Amino acid sequence: MKPKFIKDSTWDKVLNFLASTEIQTPFLLIDGDVVREKLSIIGSKIKNSKVFYAIKALPEPSVVKLINSTKAGFEIASQGELSLLKELRVSPERIISSNPVKSIPFIKDAYSYGIRLFAFDSETELEKMSLYAPESRVYIRLSVPNEGSDWPLSKKFGVEPDRALKLLIMAKEKGLQPAGITFHVGSQCKNIYSWATALDKAVDLWRKAEKKGIKLNLLNIGGGYPIRYTQDVVDIGSIEEKIDQTLKEKFPDDIEIHLEPGRAVVGDAGVFVTTVIGKAKRGEENWLYIDAGVFNGLMESIGGIRYTYVVGSRARKKRWILAGPSCDSFDVIDRNVVLPEPSVGDHLLILSAGAYTISYASEFNGFPIPKTIVI
Ligand SMILES: *Cc1c(COP(=O)(O)O)cnc(C)c1O
């Protein structure tokens, strides 16, 4: 029986793969067709938009290769991500970095490779970029409300419009090209109005900059598109129609729009395949242990992301505490999971697990980083 929140065709592929493989779990299966489909949808409703896949969501070479065969570019933050793209000979015009605080070695490498589009939100960053990435186009990270997103990012980066204006002026004085504005509404943002609020803030800065003689031409609206984990979410088409409407009303119509989705590109495409390794009754609690946990793939579960879990068993349903394989008490994935009782050795599948799973995984306690396989 096919569970909710997965495409029929993905489900069939997963079952076929599992029926014919001997590979030891845990591993992540990625449906390449879903990735392509997502990339054909994202940006399609926003005029003059370009998509840059935020590679940190899943920097797997086979997935990056697949994305490189589409029109999308890449958003990177580090030398490691850059070297992956260099190996695949991705041209520098298709790469941007929206990390507002970059290391000097990374700036140098990115610049020498030919990358000329960088975010910033401080004077210190401008000083570094004017030395090591002179004349680049730079865009300011504005802080915007992150309410309504399951994985907020606003506290770490971004400045308010007044400070942003000063920094744009400073960028020009330092020989950089102040090109535009960026923001991030927070990851897994389920509030369709968050983008409108952010755009209002951006247009205010845009106009203030214009009055100071700084003509911007780039608006990067970050990532944040949500996926279905355990419930339906607002669809990307509706979010983009609303964004496009706001853009038409408030911004000049010849500007370039950049999108940097991560989660929405690979999340729904992924099924994490794990195996039940143990069960225990502790007082009233039923504990279920699997071979993947918060240290080797399911880190986001401790920050509020909840997944849909599937087992093949038809036994009576029970309430479980789902835990990973390591000896650390932090390694608890979900304290409230209702599932038919599986046997040790059974598969436990985790749906919508393509994003921020393997990219977060470590080898803590000797449990390997799960492989990723495109199907
Ligand atoms: C992580 C990140 C993204 C991707 O965000 P999603 O919520 O996965 O779409 C985009 N832009 C920047 C600057 C990021 O740090």
The ligand as an ORCA input file, in Angstrom:
! r2SCAN-3c Opt
* xyz 0 1
  C      20.572     27.194      2.991
  C      20.392     28.346      2.098
  C      19.499     28.290      1.037
  C      18.584     27.122      0.802
  O      17.497     27.166      1.652
  P      16.294     26.117      1.562
  O      15.433     26.457      2.697
  O      16.881     24.761      1.643
  O      15.618     26.336      0.252
  C      19.436     29.379      0.198
  N      20.201     30.459      0.396
  C      21.066     30.564      1.414
  C      21.878     31.779      1.577
  C      21.186     29.515      2.310
  O      22.029     29.621      3.336
*
